[in-house]
Amino acid sequence: MAALINGSVVTQLWLDRTCSVDLAMNATVCENIRDKEYKQELDIVQKKVSEYMAVGAYIDLIGIVTALYLGEQKQALKSLSLI
């Protein structure tokens, strides 16, 4: 349950920061971005956030693959009684 709430909050934070900081939209737009009149701006912000999240997923994947590789190396050295 906590993960769902955390994911929702993090996503909203990404939307807010991308709108106000990265895309430099004014406060009125960012505060009301979910309104129908700002649909075009919301689409732009969501596209940018999805790009950031995709890059983040690749970075996470690099860490996972590295950990798996190093774990295998440690197992191989253990089996040779080097550790």
Chimera marker file (.cmm) of the C-alpha trace (Angstrom):
<marker_set name="trace">
<marker id="1" x="0.000" y="0.000" z="0.000" r="1" g="1" b="0" radius="0.5"/>
<marker id="2" x="2.781" y="2.421" z="0.891" r="1" g="1" b="0" radius="0.5"/>
<marker id="3" x="4.482" y="1.801" z="-2.448" r="1" g="1" b="0" radius="0.5"/>
<marker id="4" x="1.328" y="2.835" z="-4.305" r="1" g="1" b="0" radius="0.5"/>
<marker id="5" x="1.028" y="6.062" z="-2.334" r="1" g="1" b="0" radius="0.5"/>
<marker id="6" x="4.743" y="6.765" z="-2.715" r="1" g="1" b="0" radius="0.5"/>
<marker id="7" x="4.587" y="6.163" z="-6.479" r="1" g="1" b="0" radius="0.5"/>
<marker id="8" x="1.686" y="8.559" z="-6.830" r="1" g="1" b="0" radius="0.5"/>
<marker id="9" x="3.425" y="11.265" z="-4.819" r="1" g="1" b="0" radius="0.5"/>
<marker id="10" x="6.691" y="10.844" z="-6.718" r="1" g="1" b="0" radius="0.5"/>
<marker id="11" x="4.895" y="11.056" z="-10.065" r="1" g="1" b="0" radius="0.5"/>
<marker id="12" x="3.137" y="14.257" z="-8.993" r="1" g="1" b="0" radius="0.5"/>
<marker id="13" x="6.455" y="15.700" z="-7.822" r="1" g="1" b="0" radius="0.5"/>
<marker id="14" x="7.997" y="14.914" z="-11.222" r="1" g="1" b="0" radius="0.5"/>
<marker id="15" x="5.086" y="16.659" z="-12.957" r="1" g="1" b="0" radius="0.5"/>
<marker id="16" x="5.331" y="19.738" z="-10.723" r="1" g="1" b="0" radius="0.5"/>
<marker id="17" x="9.101" y="20.113" z="-11.005" r="1" g="1" b="0" radius="0.5"/>
<marker id="18" x="9.210" y="19.453" z="-14.725" r="1" g="1" b="0" radius="0.5"/>
<marker id="19" x="6.478" y="22.015" z="-15.316" r="1" g="1" b="0" radius="0.5"/>
<marker id="20" x="7.952" y="24.785" z="-13.177" r="1" g="1" b="0" radius="0.5"/>
<marker id="21" x="11.704" y="24.188" z="-13.394" r="1" g="1" b="0" radius="0.5"/>
<marker id="22" x="12.575" y="22.333" z="-16.593" r="1" g="1" b="0" radius="0.5"/>
<marker id="23" x="9.924" y="23.820" z="-18.858" r="1" g="1" b="0" radius="0.5"/>
<marker id="24" x="9.716" y="27.154" z="-16.989" r="1" g="1" b="0" radius="0.5"/>
<marker id="25" x="5.948" y="27.398" z="-17.225" r="1" g="1" b="0" radius="0.5"/>
<marker id="26" x="4.314" y="30.005" z="-15.023" r="1" g="1" b="0" radius="0.5"/>
<marker id="27" x="2.827" y="29.156" z="-11.616" r="1" g="1" b="0" radius="0.5"/>
<marker id="28" x="-0.773" y="29.449" z="-12.791" r="1" g="1" b="0" radius="0.5"/>
<marker id="29" x="-0.276" y="26.816" z="-15.469" r="1" g="1" b="0" radius="0.5"/>
<marker id="30" x="1.646" y="24.453" z="-13.174" r="1" g="1" b="0" radius="0.5"/>
<marker id="31" x="-0.870" y="24.724" z="-10.334" r="1" g="1" b="0" radius="0.5"/>
<marker id="32" x="-3.836" y="24.103" z="-12.664" r="1" g="1" b="0" radius="0.5"/>
<marker id="33" x="-2.181" y="21.759" z="-15.148" r="1" g="1" b="0" radius="0.5"/>
<marker id="34" x="-4.926" y="19.128" z="-14.756" r="1" g="1" b="0" radius="0.5"/>
<marker id="35" x="-7.634" y="21.553" z="-15.916" r="1" g="1" b="0" radius="0.5"/>
<marker id="36" x="-9.047" y="21.068" z="-19.413" r="1" g="1" b="0" radius="0.5"/>
<marker id="37" x="-7.807" y="24.460" z="-20.595" r="1" g="1" b="0" radius="0.5"/>
<marker id="38" x="-4.168" y="23.375" z="-20.019" r="1" g="1" b="0" radius="0.5"/>
<marker id="39" x="-4.407" y="20.020" z="-21.798" r="1" g="1" b="0" radius="0.5"/>
<marker id="40" x="-1.719" y="20.933" z="-24.333" r="1" g="1" b="0" radius="0.5"/>
<marker id="41" x="0.695" y="21.963" z="-21.570" r="1" g="1" b="0" radius="0.5"/>
<marker id="42" x="-0.073" y="18.770" z="-19.629" r="1" g="1" b="0" radius="0.5"/>
<marker id="43" x="0.756" y="16.697" z="-22.707" r="1" g="1" b="0" radius="0.5"/>
<marker id="44" x="4.118" y="18.455" z="-23.034" r="1" g="1" b="0" radius="0.5"/>
<marker id="45" x="4.939" y="17.959" z="-19.351" r="1" g="1" b="0" radius="0.5"/>
<marker id="46" x="3.876" y="14.296" z="-19.375" r="1" g="1" b="0" radius="0.5"/>
<marker id="47" x="6.009" y="13.596" z="-22.439" r="1" g="1" b="0" radius="0.5"/>
<marker id="48" x="9.061" y="15.111" z="-20.729" r="1" g="1" b="0" radius="0.5"/>
<marker id="49" x="8.406" y="13.214" z="-17.479" r="1" g="1" b="0" radius="0.5"/>
<marker id="50" x="8.082" y="9.934" z="-19.364" r="1" g="1" b="0" radius="0.5"/>
<marker id="51" x="11.466" y="10.610" z="-21.004" r="1" g="1" b="0" radius="0.5"/>
<marker id="52" x="13.030" y="11.188" z="-17.573" r="1" g="1" b="0" radius="0.5"/>
<marker id="53" x="11.468" y="8.023" z="-16.172" r="1" g="1" b="0" radius="0.5"/>
<marker id="54" x="12.679" y="5.981" z="-19.149" r="1" g="1" b="0" radius="0.5"/>
<marker id="55" x="16.237" y="7.218" z="-18.598" r="1" g="1" b="0" radius="0.5"/>
<marker id="56" x="15.881" y="6.431" z="-14.897" r="1" g="1" b="0" radius="0.5"/>
<marker id="57" x="14.782" y="2.885" z="-15.724" r="1" g="1" b="0" radius="0.5"/>
<marker id="58" x="17.892" y="2.370" z="-17.869" r="1" g="1" b="0" radius="0.5"/>
<marker id="59" x="20.109" y="3.706" z="-15.090" r="1" g="1" b="0" radius="0.5"/>
<marker id="60" x="18.436" y="1.328" z="-12.615" r="1" g="1" b="0" radius="0.5"/>
<marker id="61" x="18.980" y="-1.534" z="-15.047" r="1" g="1" b="0" radius="0.5"/>
<marker id="62" x="22.700" y="-0.789" z="-15.231" r="1" g="1" b="0" radius="0.5"/>
<marker id="63" x="22.898" y="-1.043" z="-11.442" r="1" g="1" b="0" radius="0.5"/>
<marker id="64" x="20.990" y="-4.331" z="-11.394" r="1" g="1" b="0" radius="0.5"/>
<marker id="65" x="23.121" y="-5.909" z="-14.113" r="1" g="1" b="0" radius="0.5"/>
<marker id="66" x="26.309" y="-4.725" z="-12.406" r="1" g="1" b="0" radius="0.5"/>
<marker id="67" x="25.186" y="-6.184" z="-9.069" r="1" g="1" b="0" radius="0.5"/>
<marker id="68" x="24.329" y="-9.502" z="-10.697" r="1" g="1" b="0" radius="0.5"/>
<marker id="69" x="27.684" y="-9.627" z="-12.481" r="1" g="1" b="0" radius="0.5"/>
<marker id="70" x="29.655" y="-8.780" z="-9.342" r="1" g="1" b="0" radius="0.5"/>
<marker id="71" x="27.670" y="-11.333" z="-7.362" r="1" g="1" b="0" radius="0.5"/>
<marker id="72" x="28.577" y="-14.010" z="-9.882" r="1" g="1" b="0" radius="0.5"/>
<marker id="73" x="32.231" y="-13.003" z="-9.729" r="1" g="1" b="0" radius="0.5"/>
<marker id="74" x="32.212" y="-13.239" z="-5.948" r="1" g="1" b="0" radius="0.5"/>
<marker id="75" x="30.633" y="-16.715" z="-6.144" r="1" g="1" b="0" radius="0.5"/>
<marker id="76" x="33.291" y="-17.826" z="-8.639" r="1" g="1" b="0" radius="0.5"/>
<marker id="77" x="36.106" y="-16.575" z="-6.397" r="1" g="1" b="0" radius="0.5"/>
<marker id="78" x="34.523" y="-18.235" z="-3.364" r="1" g="1" b="0" radius="0.5"/>
<marker id="79" x="34.378" y="-21.547" z="-5.171" r="1" g="1" b="0" radius="0.5"/>
<marker id="80" x="38.096" y="-21.212" z="-5.915" r="1" g="1" b="0" radius="0.5"/>
<marker id="81" x="38.682" y="-20.455" z="-2.199" r="1" g="1" b="0" radius="0.5"/>
<marker id="82" x="40.251" y="-17.103" z="-3.034" r="1" g="1" b="0" radius="0.5"/>
<marker id="83" x="38.004" y="-15.221" z="-0.650" r="1" g="1" b="0" radius="0.5"/>
<link id1="1" id2="2" r="1" g="1" b="0" radius="0.2"/>
<link id1="2" id2="3" r="1" g="1" b="0" radius="0.2"/>
<link id1="3" id2="4" r="1" g="1" b="0" radius="0.2"/>
<link id1="4" id2="5" r="1" g="1" b="0" radius="0.2"/>
<link id1="5" id2="6" r="1" g="1" b="0" radius="0.2"/>
<link id1="6" id2="7" r="1" g="1" b="0" radius="0.2"/>
<link id1="7" id2="8" r="1" g="1" b="0" radius="0.2"/>
<link id1="8" id2="9" r="1" g="1" b="0" radius="0.2"/>
<link id1="9" id2="10" r="1" g="1" b="0" radius="0.2"/>
<link id1="10" id2="11" r="1" g="1" b="0" radius="0.2"/>
<link id1="11" id2="12" r="1" g="1" b="0" radius="0.2"/>
<link id1="12" id2="13" r="1" g="1" b="0" radius="0.2"/>
<link id1="13" id2="14" r="1" g="1" b="0" radius="0.2"/>
<link id1="14" id2="15" r="1" g="1" b="0" radius="0.2"/>
<link id1="15" id2="16" r="1" g="1" b="0" radius="0.2"/>
<link id1="16" id2="17" r="1" g="1" b="0" radius="0.2"/>
<link id1="17" id2="18" r="1" g="1" b="0" radius="0.2"/>
<link id1="18" id2="19" r="1" g="1" b="0" radius="0.2"/>
<link id1="19" id2="20" r="1" g="1" b="0" radius="0.2"/>
<link id1="20" id2="21" r="1" g="1" b="0" radius="0.2"/>
<link id1="21" id2="22" r="1" g="1" b="0" radius="0.2"/>
<link id1="22" id2="23" r="1" g="1" b="0" radius="0.2"/>
<link id1="23" id2="24" r="1" g="1" b="0" radius="0.2"/>
<link id1="24" id2="25" r="1" g="1" b="0" radius="0.2"/>
<link id1="25" id2="26" r="1" g="1" b="0" radius="0.2"/>
<link id1="26" id2="27" r="1" g="1" b="0" radius="0.2"/>
<link id1="27" id2="28" r="1" g="1" b="0" radius="0.2"/>
<link id1="28" id2="29" r="1" g="1" b="0" radius="0.2"/>
<link id1="29" id2="30" r="1" g="1" b="0" radius="0.2"/>
<link id1="30" id2="31" r="1" g="1" b="0" radius="0.2"/>
<link id1="31" id2="32" r="1" g="1" b="0" radius="0.2"/>
<link id1="32" id2="33" r="1" g="1" b="0" radius="0.2"/>
<link id1="33" id2="34" r="1" g="1" b="0" radius="0.2"/>
<link id1="34" id2="35" r="1" g="1" b="0" radius="0.2"/>
<link id1="35" id2="36" r="1" g="1" b="0" radius="0.2"/>
<link id1="36" id2="37" r="1" g="1" b="0" radius="0.2"/>
<link id1="37" id2="38" r="1" g="1" b="0" radius="0.2"/>
<link id1="38" id2="39" r="1" g="1" b="0" radius="0.2"/>
<link id1="39" id2="40" r="1" g="1" b="0" radius="0.2"/>
<link id1="40" id2="41" r="1" g="1" b="0" radius="0.2"/>
<link id1="41" id2="42" r="1" g="1" b="0" radius="0.2"/>
<link id1="42" id2="43" r="1" g="1" b="0" radius="0.2"/>
<link id1="43" id2="44" r="1" g="1" b="0" radius="0.2"/>
<link id1="44" id2="45" r="1" g="1" b="0" radius="0.2"/>
<link id1="45" id2="46" r="1" g="1" b="0" radius="0.2"/>
<link id1="46" id2="47" r="1" g="1" b="0" radius="0.2"/>
<link id1="47" id2="48" r="1" g="1" b="0" radius="0.2"/>
<link id1="48" id2="49" r="1" g="1" b="0" radius="0.2"/>
<link id1="49" id2="50" r="1" g="1" b="0" radius="0.2"/>
<link id1="50" id2="51" r="1" g="1" b="0" radius="0.2"/>
<link id1="51" id2="52" r="1" g="1" b="0" radius="0.2"/>
<link id1="52" id2="53" r="1" g="1" b="0" radius="0.2"/>
<link id1="53" id2="54" r="1" g="1" b="0" radius="0.2"/>
<link id1="54" id2="55" r="1" g="1" b="0" radius="0.2"/>
<link id1="55" id2="56" r="1" g="1" b="0" radius="0.2"/>
<link id1="56" id2="57" r="1" g="1" b="0" radius="0.2"/>
<link id1="57" id2="58" r="1" g="1" b="0" radius="0.2"/>
<link id1="58" id2="59" r="1" g="1" b="0" radius="0.2"/>
<link id1="59" id2="60" r="1" g="1" b="0" radius="0.2"/>
<link id1="60" id2="61" r="1" g="1" b="0" radius="0.2"/>
<link id1="61" id2="62" r="1" g="1" b="0" radius="0.2"/>
<link id1="62" id2="63" r="1" g="1" b="0" radius="0.2"/>
<link id1="63" id2="64" r="1" g="1" b="0" radius="0.2"/>
<link id1="64" id2="65" r="1" g="1" b="0" radius="0.2"/>
<link id1="65" id2="66" r="1" g="1" b="0" radius="0.2"/>
<link id1="66" id2="67" r="1" g="1" b="0" radius="0.2"/>
<link id1="67" id2="68" r="1" g="1" b="0" radius="0.2"/>
<link id1="68" id2="69" r="1" g="1" b="0" radius="0.2"/>
<link id1="69" id2="70" r="1" g="1" b="0" radius="0.2"/>
<link id1="70" id2="71" r="1" g="1" b="0" radius="0.2"/>
<link id1="71" id2="72" r="1" g="1" b="0" radius="0.2"/>
<link id1="72" id2="73" r="1" g="1" b="0" radius="0.2"/>
<link id1="73" id2="74" r="1" g="1" b="0" radius="0.2"/>
<link id1="74" id2="75" r="1" g="1" b="0" radius="0.2"/>
<link id1="75" id2="76" r="1" g="1" b="0" radius="0.2"/>
<link id1="76" id2="77" r="1" g="1" b="0" radius="0.2"/>
<link id1="77" id2="78" r="1" g="1" b="0" radius="0.2"/>
<link id1="78" id2="79" r="1" g="1" b="0" radius="0.2"/>
<link id1="79" id2="80" r="1" g="1" b="0" radius="0.2"/>
<link id1="80" id2="81" r="1" g="1" b="0" radius="0.2"/>
<link id1="81" id2="82" r="1" g="1" b="0" radius="0.2"/>
<link id1="82" id2="83" r="1" g="1" b="0" radius="0.2"/>
</marker_set>
